[in-house]
Each structure stands twice: as structure tokens, then as C-alpha cells.
């Protein structure tokens, strides 16, 4: 069925095509810009490393990929936040990993994993790995097309291929959504949608995909469109909220950004709220609302973390003074604040008030948190080496 737009407090505005291209380019480059920068710095780092090796051939051996790492790799100055119980080495060449899902006794990570198949330049680079939490090993790795979003839910991984402006080509013009087996990472199905598949998420048992012009709910078996809603904005971030009752979507239209709540099953629009500032996501949801970090219009080098409560998205709390590239992640009883550039401190916040309960050191480039089965996991780096760790939050961060 097709849903007509609900009434909202803002007048309808036409999308500016130039603004959409800028948005798409900005979102595409955000996750890759520092990874590419690291690759550009790699020759210099190699020279420095060789020089140091000639001076002193001692020191620890090179970490083995996909194996337990030394506790010396623990993120510095993070003891006020958590203690580390186990560490896994993911890559030693700046893979730029990003956690994309948790389930099936596994954590799924997207990145550029050059070293998993050896140093032969003829080998293809892996894009997706599965970390088996029972064996604490990288159990599977696979290569897929350029992606814009990945999600886990309803017994599968979902890989959206929608290409961005100025980016490389994608299957069927970016209209393909891959259904991936979460055990062996093999492709099960490829659904072709009417438009580019920019974002994907699973809310309960509802599979939702955001295209440049609409939101669609798909049958996860057949790929048939069950519900579609003309969104009239460019989607930026999408997430489940309200314990699987709602779908939260952050979108942009005519240089303004909006947060919208939908019923997760019917797709009925419940509320749309204008966001005072720009944001690239992600959305950090709680049982009662959603946190989002926004760049201040007046002072663009400063951001504010804002909390919107309930299905009516009532502004309830805020905390300012953060650097521009802060990301917020949902934790167990807390919200984690992480500096994506790996410079500023990491914080755990009260999920209702935004009060800082504890503060520690940075996690490195695009560090992140994820919770699964009552446990907390962290992605961090030291130099070009990326690590995955199981941590125990301190009393202040629970």
C-alpha cells in the first residue's frame, strides 16, 4: 500500500538537486576520508618504521590478524570507562573497520581487510567479516559491491548498494539490496528496487529500506514492496527505536534536517521534528527516545548532543561543546560519546539527561561501541592496527 504524507508543522519545500549531491558526497566521504588519509600517509609511516627498526630491532612482534592481542593494546586512559577482558586484532594496515551488526553469536564488521588473504596484490580485498564470539576468531570473510548501508535482523544481513554522487558504480545503478547468510556470508538473494538503496534497517521483523525519494518496507523472503511512503527528503540515518515499535529517520530537505518517527509495521508517520543544526548521524536510540549530535549553525566547529523523547520527539535534554565529528552509540544504561577523529575524550552519558557520568581517553579513528547479549564491545585502533575488544563498563558507565 501507498501512504500519503501526514500533516506536519512545516510547509512543504522542494528538494534542491545541488544540495542533494552535496549531501550525498558528504555522507559518502565521511566514513572513508580518514581511511584514505591513512593510506596516503602509509609510505611515510613505513619509512619511519624502517628507520626505527634499523636503530632498534627489538620490540614486540607484528600482531597476527584475527588472533588474541596483547593487553598492551588496550586504549590508553580508558580505565574510568571500562576494563578490557579480551582483545582481537582485526587488521594492521588501516582497514577502517565499522561495526554493522550483532547477532547469531557474532559481530559483523565492514572494512578494507587487505591482509586476510595474504599480501598477494592479485587477491581481492575483503569487505565484510564475521567475528565468532564463541571462538573469538574471524570465522568468515567475503567481498561484496560498494555499500552505503548494512544491517542485521530477521535472520540475515542486508547489504545496500546505492551509489553516491561522484562514487564508483554499483550493481543496477545502486538499486540492489543483497540478502546475506549470517553464518557463512554467502549471498542468498539480490532484490532490485525501483531506486537506489541508500539505507537499510530491520525493526523487529520489518525490513525497511530508504531510497532518495521514499521509504519502503520489503517482504524479507520475496523482496516484494509491502509499504511505501514518499519521504520527500534525502535520508541520512535510519534506526529502530521504542523497543522495535518505531522507525526513526533523519533526513535533509532544502538545507534543513528533520527527524521523523514512523510506525514500524504500518509505516504511518507519527511525528516530524526540525533539527536545529546539521547532522550526519548515527542515531543512538534508547527505550524512551533518541540521541543525535548536531553541528551548530553559528559556531560550525562545535556540536550539541540532543535528546528527543517518545514517539512525539519532544526535545528533552542537550549537551554542547563537542567537536564536529562526535558519534553517539547506545549502551547498556548509558549513551557513549566517541570522537571520530580519535583526538578528544570518550564519555558515557546519562541516557535521560546527558550528564557526563565518566570520561576517558579517545578510541582512535572512528572508534565505536556495540552491545549484544548483555555485553559491551569496542572497536578501536592504535596507529594503523585495528582492534576489537570485549569490555566491562565501570560502575559509572552502567
Buried (B, 14 or more C-beta within 10 A) or exposed (E): EEBEEEEBEEEEEEBBEEBBBBBBBBBBBBBEEBBEEBBEEEEEEEEEEEEEEEEEEEEEEEBEBBEEBEEEBBBEEBBBBBEBEBBBBBBBBBBBBBBBBBBBBBBBBBBBBBBBBEEEEEEEBBBBBBBBBEEBBBBBBBEBBBBBBBBBBBEBBBBBBBBBEEBEEBBBEBBBBBBBBBEEBEEEBBBEBEBBBBBBBBBBEBBBBBBBBBBBBBEBEEBEBBBBBEBBBBBBBBBBBBEBBBBBBBBBBEEBBBBBBBBBBEBEBBBBBEBBBBBBBBBBBBEBBBBBBBBBEEEEEBBBBBBBBBBEBEEBBBBEEBBBBBBBBBBEBBBBBBBBBBEBBBBBBBBBEBEBBBBBBBBBBBBBBBBBEEBBBBBBBBEBBBBBBBBEBBEBBB
